[in-house]
Amino acid sequence: MSVSAEHDKIKKFDWEPSYFHRDALYPTKYKIPPRTKDPFRTLVHEYVRMEEEKDDRTYGSLEDALGRLNTATGAEPRFMEVMKPVLAVVNFAEYGAMKGATMLLETVSNPELRQGYLAQMLDEVRHINQEAYLSRHFSKHAPDPAGFNSGFQMRAYDPLTRPGRACFELFMNDDPITNALNLQVIGETAYTNPLFVAFTELAAANGDQTTPTVFLSIQSDEARHMSNGYATLAAVLTEPDNLPMLQLDFDTAFWRQHSFLDNFQGVVYDYFSKSRKMKCYREYWDEWVWEDWAGSYIERLEPFGLQVPRWIVDAKRHVQWGGHTIAMVSAALWPLHAWRSDYMSDDDFEWFEDKYPGWEAHYAPFWTAYREMADPHNGHLAASLLPAMPAMCRVCQMPAVLPRLDTNEIQLVIDSADRRHAFCSSPCLEIFRQDPAKHQAMTWWDVNDGVELARYIEEVGLLRSDGRTLMGQPHLHTDERWLWTIDDIRRTGFVLQDPLKSMPAEAFIRV
């Protein structure tokens, strides 16, 4: 019997399984039809055989050829630094995706959809292991391994990776179908192409031949997860009662994914590459998100009742400058990171001005001063280059400085309990107003206000194995005279202080 015939025959057998309960463990407000098309059209035993073969190729190449040739040591040091937060953040996304797919399995009784969710859940387990293994590989072979071994711990503490956790928790902390919108329809369909396809080009251009081996293997699974998202969306759209709440959830999900992913990836693509022959992140975004996802995919669903995200034009405007602003804030906060933040060279300046006309007027002064402050003997922290320490958005947890310091859209609010909140944009404030109880997570400032910087570094674990040199550095120099130590930080007397507390009450609006 052919595989296709076998598949069709098996799908004719249907029953109410004893382990599936009508009162779902994770209930959904959406109506899902009992039968739809199978998004995968593959049987579990075929799936397992295919994934086993891919694992053999991936791990075999890492252990054998790439390990013996020591390819990681030949990669550009600037690029290898950004792999430390990238792997830590993306690995958490895979964990959230695994949980989200499992929730769908518990909730949706449609057998065709559930088979797709089962395969996706197994895929995500595979991805978690692959990315953890890649972190281990770099811990052994990277030019500066410090930070790879602590990335999973640091993602909960770092002010620029903590928002990544807030973003990817949306894969598993809401209605299962809302989770699927965040995960399958937006996270995987709109953003994994820039992350796992375009990023492999960036890695190879910077001499990293190891990351493409793993990321392209992962992306081959993501293509199937996009099919899961389309099948889920198609099922939801068949029920007219779903449409009003679907559009609201879809708009919110897009903005939440955008607010972290576009700014984070903008920093990764534009500020950690030594190769200046690549596209900039804005060009990748226009291609993959604006044209391919929104234009070729979502717009075609308008006749069925789903519109393009309400705030997508705002997102396009933010992509022009947001990554640059977050890169500047990230560099200014370099002692808080487990990776080194290189300064920009004259060649970088030229590339930025070519790709983002006007960049030099807005950002070059900061990077020129940052380069001068790289020497610890000067005794000045780059945080002093910012007008003030940035407030953190209550909803997305990102610094509320977007899209640029001089045109930031920060919204300041005092609620009925006299608690102060900052929001990076009008969309984040509106999302908060829809359901304030859902958005009460502590920001980085809520946890660290009033802590001495030196004490923070010691307690969080941001010192290297010698117990005195910082993991983070404002440069890539290896000469000991250039390396900042905990003693240098103590001499600055810098204390972390929540900027919201020093703002006058009249700066806030009451909700």
C-alpha positions as CSV (number, residue, x, y, z in Angstrom):
1,M,0.0,0.0,0.0
2,S,1.3,3.5,-0.8
3,V,2.0,5.9,2.0
4,S,-0.7,8.2,0.7
5,A,-3.3,5.4,0.7
6,E,-2.1,4.2,4.1
7,H,-2.5,7.7,5.5
8,D,-6.1,8.1,4.1
9,K,-7.1,4.7,5.4
10,I,-5.9,5.3,8.9
11,K,-7.6,8.7,9.0
12,K,-11.0,6.9,8.5
13,F,-10.7,5.3,11.9
14,D,-11.9,7.7,14.5
15,W,-13.0,7.2,18.1
16,E,-13.4,9.1,21.4
17,P,-10.2,8.3,23.3
18,S,-10.5,7.4,26.9
19,Y,-7.6,9.8,27.8
20,F,-9.3,12.8,26.3
21,H,-11.8,14.7,28.4
22,R,-14.4,17.1,27.2
23,D,-13.5,19.4,30.1
24,A,-10.1,20.3,28.8
25,L,-7.2,20.9,31.2
26,Y,-6.6,24.1,29.3
27,P,-10.0,25.4,28.1
28,T,-10.3,27.7,25.1
29,K,-12.8,30.4,24.3
30,Y,-12.6,29.4,20.6
31,K,-14.8,27.0,18.7
32,I,-12.8,24.4,16.8
33,P,-14.6,22.1,14.2
34,P,-14.3,18.4,14.9
35,R,-12.7,17.5,11.5
36,T,-10.4,19.5,9.2
37,K,-7.5,18.8,6.8
38,D,-4.4,17.2,8.2
39,P,-1.6,19.9,8.0
40,F,1.3,17.3,7.9
41,R,-0.1,14.3,6.0
42,T,2.6,12.2,7.5
43,L,2.4,9.3,9.9
44,V,4.2,9.2,13.2
45,H,6.5,6.4,12.3
46,E,7.6,8.2,9.2
47,Y,8.1,11.4,11.1
48,V,10.3,9.7,13.7
49,R,12.5,8.0,11.0
50,M,13.0,11.4,9.3
51,E,13.9,13.3,12.4
52,E,16.3,10.5,13.5
53,E,18.2,10.9,10.3
54,K,18.4,14.7,10.7
55,D,19.8,14.3,14.2
56,D,22.4,11.8,13.1
57,R,23.6,14.4,10.5
58,T,23.6,17.3,12.9
59,Y,25.3,15.8,15.9
60,G,27.6,13.8,13.7
61,S,28.9,16.9,12.0
62,L,29.3,18.8,15.3
63,E,31.2,15.9,17.0
64,D,33.3,14.9,14.0
65,A,34.2,17.4,11.3
66,L,33.4,20.7,12.9
67,G,34.9,19.6,16.3
68,R,38.1,18.3,14.8
69,L,38.5,21.3,12.5
70,N,37.8,23.7,15.4
71,T,35.6,25.9,13.1
72,A,34.4,28.0,16.0
73,T,37.9,29.4,16.7
74,G,38.0,30.8,13.2
75,A,34.8,32.8,13.6
76,E,34.7,36.5,14.1
77,P,34.9,37.2,17.8
78,R,32.3,40.0,17.6
79,F,29.8,37.6,16.1
80,M,30.6,34.8,18.6
81,E,29.7,37.2,21.4
82,V,26.1,37.6,20.2
83,M,25.7,33.8,20.0
84,K,25.7,33.9,23.9
85,P,22.4,35.7,24.3
86,V,20.9,34.4,21.0
87,L,21.2,30.7,22.1
88,A,20.0,31.4,25.6
89,V,16.9,33.3,24.4
90,V,16.0,31.0,21.5
91,N,16.3,28.0,23.6
92,F,13.7,29.4,26.0
93,A,11.5,30.1,23.0
94,E,11.7,26.4,22.1
95,Y,10.7,25.5,25.6
96,G,7.7,27.7,25.4
97,A,6.8,26.3,22.0
98,M,7.0,22.7,23.4
99,K,4.6,23.7,26.3
100,G,2.3,25.5,23.9
101,A,2.0,22.5,21.5
102,T,1.3,20.3,24.4
103,M,-1.5,22.5,25.6
104,L,-3.0,22.3,22.2
105,L,-2.9,18.6,22.4
106,E,-4.8,18.6,25.7
107,T,-7.4,21.1,24.4
108,V,-8.2,20.4,20.7
109,S,-10.2,17.2,20.0
110,N,-9.8,17.5,16.2
111,P,-7.7,14.4,15.3
112,E,-6.0,15.9,12.2
113,L,-4.8,19.0,14.1
114,R,-3.7,16.9,17.1
115,Q,-1.4,14.8,15.0
116,G,0.3,18.0,13.8
117,Y,0.6,19.3,17.4
118,L,2.1,16.0,18.6
119,A,4.8,16.1,15.9
120,Q,5.5,19.8,16.8
121,M,5.8,19.0,20.5
122,L,8.4,16.4,19.6
123,D,10.2,18.8,17.3
124,E,10.5,21.4,20.0
125,V,12.1,18.9,22.4
126,R,14.6,18.1,19.7
127,H,15.3,21.9,19.2
128,I,15.8,22.4,22.9
129,N,18.4,19.7,22.9
130,Q,20.1,20.9,19.7
131,E,20.5,24.4,20.9
132,A,21.7,23.3,24.4
133,Y,24.3,21.1,22.6
134,L,25.4,24.0,20.4
135,S,25.9,26.1,23.6
136,R,28.0,23.3,25.0
137,H,30.0,23.0,21.7
138,F,30.8,26.8,21.8
139,S,31.7,26.5,25.5
140,K,34.5,24.1,24.4
141,H,35.6,25.7,21.2
142,A,34.7,29.5,21.1
143,P,37.6,32.0,21.3
144,D,36.0,33.4,24.5
145,P,33.8,30.7,26.1
146,A,32.8,32.8,29.2
147,G,29.1,33.4,29.0
148,F,28.1,30.3,26.9
149,N,28.1,28.2,30.1
150,S,25.9,30.7,32.0
151,G,23.6,31.9,29.3
152,F,20.5,29.9,30.4
153,Q,20.9,31.4,33.9
154,M,21.5,34.9,32.7
155,R,18.4,35.2,30.5
156,A,16.3,35.6,33.7
157,Y,18.5,38.4,35.0
158,D,19.8,40.4,32.0
159,P,17.7,43.6,31.3
160,L,17.9,42.8,27.5
161,T,17.1,39.1,27.6
162,R,14.5,39.3,30.3
163,P,12.1,40.8,27.7
164,G,12.7,37.7,25.6
165,R,11.3,35.5,28.3
166,A,8.3,37.8,28.6
167,C,7.8,37.5,24.8
168,F,8.1,33.7,24.6
169,E,6.1,33.0,27.7
170,L,3.2,34.1,25.4
171,F,3.6,30.7,23.7
172,M,2.3,28.9,26.8
173,N,0.6,31.3,29.3
174,D,-2.8,32.1,27.8
175,D,-5.7,30.5,26.0
176,P,-4.2,27.6,23.9
177,I,-5.4,29.1,20.6
178,T,-4.1,32.6,21.6
179,N,-0.8,30.8,22.3
180,A,-0.9,29.3,18.8
181,L,-1.4,32.7,17.3
182,N,1.8,33.9,19.1
183,L,3.7,30.8,18.3
184,Q,2.7,29.3,15.0
185,V,1.0,32.1,13.1
186,I,3.4,34.9,14.1
187,G,6.5,33.7,15.9
188,E,7.2,30.8,13.5
189,T,5.6,32.0,10.2
190,A,6.8,35.6,10.3
191,Y,10.0,35.5,12.3
192,T,11.8,32.1,12.0
193,N,12.8,32.9,8.4
194,P,14.8,35.9,9.5
195,L,16.1,34.0,12.5
196,F,17.0,30.6,11.2
197,V,17.4,31.3,7.4
198,A,18.9,34.8,7.1
199,F,20.8,34.3,10.3
200,T,22.7,31.3,8.9
201,E,23.9,33.6,6.0
202,L,25.1,36.1,8.7
203,A,26.9,33.3,10.6
204,A,28.6,32.0,7.6
205,A,29.7,35.5,6.5
206,N,31.4,35.8,9.9
207,G,33.2,32.5,9.7
208,D,30.8,30.5,11.9
209,Q,30.1,27.3,10.0
210,T,28.7,25.5,13.1
211,T,25.5,27.5,13.7
212,P,24.2,27.0,10.1
213,T,24.4,23.2,10.6
214,V,22.1,23.4,13.6
215,F,19.8,26.2,12.6
216,L,19.0,24.9,9.1
217,S,18.1,21.6,10.6
218,I,15.7,23.4,12.9
219,Q,14.2,25.5,10.2
220,S,13.3,22.3,8.2
221,D,10.9,21.6,11.1
222,E,9.6,25.2,11.3
223,A,8.2,24.9,7.8
224,R,5.9,22.2,9.2
225,H,5.0,24.3,12.2
226,M,3.9,27.0,9.8
227,S,1.5,24.5,8.3
228,N,0.2,23.8,11.8
229,G,-0.4,27.5,12.2
230,Y,-2.3,27.8,8.9
231,A,-4.4,24.7,9.8
232,T,-5.2,26.1,13.2
233,L,-6.1,29.5,11.7
234,A,-8.2,28.0,9.0
235,A,-10.1,26.0,11.6
236,V,-10.8,29.0,13.7
237,L,-11.9,31.1,10.7
238,T,-14.6,28.6,9.8
239,E,-16.6,29.6,12.9
240,P,-18.0,33.1,12.6
241,D,-18.3,33.5,16.4
242,N,-14.5,33.4,16.6
243,L,-13.8,36.4,14.4
244,P,-14.2,39.4,16.8
245,M,-11.9,37.9,19.5
246,L,-9.6,36.4,16.9
247,Q,-8.7,39.9,15.5
248,L,-8.1,41.4,18.9
249,D,-5.9,38.5,20.0
250,F,-4.1,38.5,16.6
251,D,-3.3,42.3,16.8
252,T,-2.0,41.9,20.4
253,A,0.1,38.9,19.6
254,F,1.8,40.6,16.6
255,W,2.7,43.6,18.6
256,R,4.1,41.6,21.5
257,Q,6.2,39.5,19.2
258,H,7.4,42.5,17.3
259,S,8.3,44.6,20.4
260,F,11.0,42.1,21.4
261,L,12.0,40.2,18.2
262,D,12.4,43.1,15.9
263,N,14.5,45.1,18.3
264,F,16.6,42.2,19.5
265,Q,17.2,40.9,15.9
266,G,18.0,44.4,14.8
267,V,20.9,44.5,17.3
268,V,22.1,41.0,16.4
269,Y,22.2,41.6,12.6
270,D,23.4,45.1,12.5
271,Y,25.8,45.4,15.5
272,F,27.5,42.1,15.9
273,S,28.6,41.4,12.3
274,K,32.1,42.2,11.0
275,S,31.0,41.4,7.4
276,R,29.4,44.5,5.9
277,K,28.4,42.8,2.7
278,M,25.2,41.6,4.2
279,K,21.7,43.1,4.1
280,C,20.7,45.1,7.1
281,Y,17.9,43.9,9.4
282,R,15.4,46.4,8.0
283,E,15.9,44.9,4.5
284,Y,15.3,41.4,5.9
285,W,12.2,42.6,7.8
286,D,10.8,44.2,4.6
287,E,11.3,41.0,2.7
288,W,10.2,38.4,5.3
289,V,7.7,40.1,7.5
290,W,6.2,43.0,5.5
291,E,6.1,41.5,2.0
292,D,6.1,37.7,2.5
293,W,4.1,37.3,5.8
294,A,1.8,40.3,5.9
295,G,1.5,40.9,2.1
296,S,1.5,37.3,0.7
297,Y,-0.1,35.5,3.6
298,I,-2.3,37.5,6.0
299,E,-3.7,39.9,3.3
300,R,-5.1,36.8,1.5
301,L,-7.1,35.9,4.6
302,E,-9.0,39.2,4.6
303,P,-12.0,37.7,2.6
304,F,-12.3,35.2,5.5
305,G,-12.4,37.8,8.2
306,L,-8.9,38.3,9.4
307,Q,-7.2,41.7,8.7
308,V,-3.4,42.5,8.8
309,P,-2.3,43.4,12.3
310,R,-3.6,46.8,13.4
311,W,-0.2,48.1,14.4
312,I,1.9,46.7,11.6
313,V,2.6,50.2,10.1
314,D,3.8,51.4,13.5
315,A,6.1,48.3,13.6
316,K,7.5,49.2,10.2
317,R,8.3,52.7,11.5
318,H,9.9,51.4,14.6
319,V,12.1,48.9,12.7
320,Q,13.9,51.9,11.1
321,W,15.4,53.0,14.4
322,G,14.4,50.7,17.2
323,G,17.3,48.2,16.8
324,H,19.8,51.1,16.9
325,T,18.3,52.6,20.0
326,I,18.3,49.2,21.8
327,A,21.9,48.6,20.7
328,M,22.9,51.9,22.2
329,V,21.1,51.2,25.5
330,S,22.5,47.6,25.6
331,A,26.1,48.9,25.0
332,A,25.6,51.5,27.7
333,L,24.6,48.7,30.2
334,W,27.5,46.4,29.2
335,P,28.5,45.5,32.8
336,L,25.1,43.8,33.2
337,H,25.7,41.4,30.4
338,A,27.5,38.0,30.1
339,W,28.8,38.9,26.7
340,R,31.3,41.5,25.3
341,S,29.8,44.6,23.5
342,D,32.3,45.7,20.8
343,Y,32.5,49.4,19.9
344,M,31.8,50.4,16.3
345,S,34.6,51.3,13.9
346,D,34.7,53.9,11.1
347,D,33.8,51.2,8.6
348,D,30.7,50.4,10.6
349,F,29.8,54.1,10.7
350,E,29.9,54.2,6.9
351,W,27.8,51.1,6.5
352,F,25.1,52.3,8.9
353,E,24.8,55.7,7.2
354,D,24.4,53.9,3.8
355,K,21.7,51.5,5.1
356,Y,20.0,53.9,7.5
357,P,20.3,57.5,6.2
358,G,20.5,59.8,9.2
359,W,22.1,57.2,11.5
360,E,25.3,59.2,11.9
361,A,23.5,62.3,13.2
362,H,21.5,60.3,15.8
363,Y,23.9,57.6,16.9
364,A,27.5,58.3,15.9
365,P,28.2,60.7,18.8
366,F,27.3,57.9,21.3
367,W,29.5,55.3,19.7
368,T,32.5,57.7,19.4
369,A,32.3,58.4,23.1
370,Y,31.7,54.8,23.9
371,R,34.9,53.8,22.2
372,E,36.8,56.4,24.2
373,M,35.3,55.0,27.5
374,A,36.4,51.4,26.7
375,D,39.6,51.8,28.7
376,P,39.0,51.0,32.4
377,H,41.7,53.5,33.4
378,N,39.4,56.3,32.4
379,G,37.0,55.2,35.2
380,H,33.8,56.2,33.4
381,L,30.8,53.9,32.6
382,A,29.1,54.3,29.3
383,A,25.7,54.5,31.1
384,S,26.6,58.2,31.7
385,L,26.2,58.8,28.0
386,L,22.4,58.3,28.3
387,P,20.3,61.2,29.3
388,A,18.8,59.0,32.1
389,M,18.6,55.3,32.8
390,P,15.7,53.9,30.7
391,A,12.4,52.9,32.3
392,M,11.2,49.4,31.5
393,C,7.8,48.8,29.8
394,R,5.3,47.0,32.0
395,V,3.9,45.0,29.1
396,C,6.8,43.9,26.9
397,Q,9.6,44.6,29.5
398,M,11.7,46.4,26.8
399,P,13.4,49.8,27.6
400,A,10.9,52.5,27.1
401,V,13.1,54.5,24.7
402,L,11.6,53.6,21.3
403,P,11.9,54.3,18.5
404,R,14.7,56.9,19.2
405,L,15.7,58.7,22.4
406,D,14.6,62.1,20.8
407,T,11.3,60.7,19.6
408,N,10.5,58.1,22.2
409,E,6.8,57.2,22.7
410,I,7.0,56.5,26.4
411,Q,3.6,56.5,28.2
412,L,3.6,57.0,32.0
413,V,0.7,55.8,34.1
414,I,-0.4,55.6,37.7
415,D,-3.0,53.0,38.5
416,S,-5.7,52.9,41.1
417,A,-3.3,51.4,43.6
418,D,-0.8,54.3,43.1
419,R,1.7,52.0,41.3
420,R,3.8,53.6,38.6
421,H,4.0,52.0,35.2
422,A,5.9,52.9,32.0
423,F,5.0,51.7,28.5
424,C,7.3,51.9,25.5
425,S,4.4,52.8,23.1
426,S,0.7,53.4,22.7
427,P,0.1,49.8,21.6
428,C,1.6,48.5,24.8
429,L,-0.5,50.9,26.9
430,E,-3.6,49.8,25.1
431,I,-2.8,46.1,25.6
432,F,-2.4,46.9,29.3
433,R,-5.8,48.6,29.4
434,Q,-7.5,45.6,27.8
435,D,-6.6,43.5,30.9
436,P,-4.4,45.1,33.5
437,A,-4.4,42.1,35.8
438,K,-2.6,40.1,33.1
439,H,0.2,42.5,32.9
440,Q,1.6,42.9,36.4
441,A,4.9,41.1,36.0
442,M,7.8,42.9,37.8
443,T,10.1,44.8,35.5
444,W,13.9,44.6,35.8
445,W,13.8,47.8,37.9
446,D,11.3,46.4,40.3
447,V,13.8,43.7,41.2
448,N,17.0,45.7,41.2
449,D,16.2,49.2,42.3
450,G,18.8,50.6,44.8
451,V,21.3,47.8,44.3
452,E,25.0,48.8,43.9
453,L,26.3,47.7,40.5
454,A,29.3,45.9,41.9
455,R,27.1,43.9,44.3
456,Y,24.7,43.1,41.4
457,I,27.6,41.7,39.3
458,E,28.8,39.5,42.1
459,E,25.5,38.2,43.2
460,V,24.2,37.4,39.7
461,G,27.4,35.7,38.7
462,L,28.9,38.0,36.0
463,L,32.5,37.4,37.0
464,R,34.9,35.2,35.1
465,S,36.7,32.2,36.6
466,D,39.4,34.4,38.2
467,G,36.7,35.9,40.5
468,R,37.5,39.5,39.5
469,T,37.3,40.1,35.8
470,L,33.9,40.9,34.3
471,M,32.3,38.6,31.7
472,G,31.0,41.7,29.9
473,Q,33.4,44.2,28.5
474,P,33.0,47.3,26.3
475,H,35.4,45.9,23.7
476,L,37.0,42.7,22.4
477,H,40.5,43.3,23.7
478,T,42.3,40.4,25.4
479,D,45.2,42.4,26.9
480,E,44.8,42.4,30.7
481,R,45.2,46.2,30.9
482,W,42.0,46.6,28.9
483,L,39.9,44.3,31.0
484,W,37.5,45.8,33.5
485,T,37.5,44.2,37.0
486,I,35.1,44.3,39.9
487,D,37.5,46.8,41.5
488,D,37.0,49.2,38.6
489,I,33.2,49.0,39.0
490,R,33.5,49.6,42.8
491,R,35.5,52.7,42.2
492,T,32.6,54.2,40.1
493,G,30.2,53.9,43.0
494,F,27.4,53.3,40.5
495,V,24.0,52.4,42.0
496,L,21.0,51.0,40.0
497,Q,18.1,53.4,40.5
498,D,14.6,53.1,39.0
499,P,14.0,56.2,37.0
500,L,10.2,56.1,37.5
501,K,10.7,56.9,41.2
502,S,12.5,60.2,40.5
503,M,9.9,61.5,38.0
504,P,7.4,64.0,39.2
505,A,3.8,62.9,39.7
506,E,2.5,65.3,37.1
507,A,4.4,63.4,34.4
508,F,2.0,60.5,34.8
509,I,-1.6,60.0,33.7
510,R,-4.0,58.1,36.0
511,V,-6.0,55.1,34.8
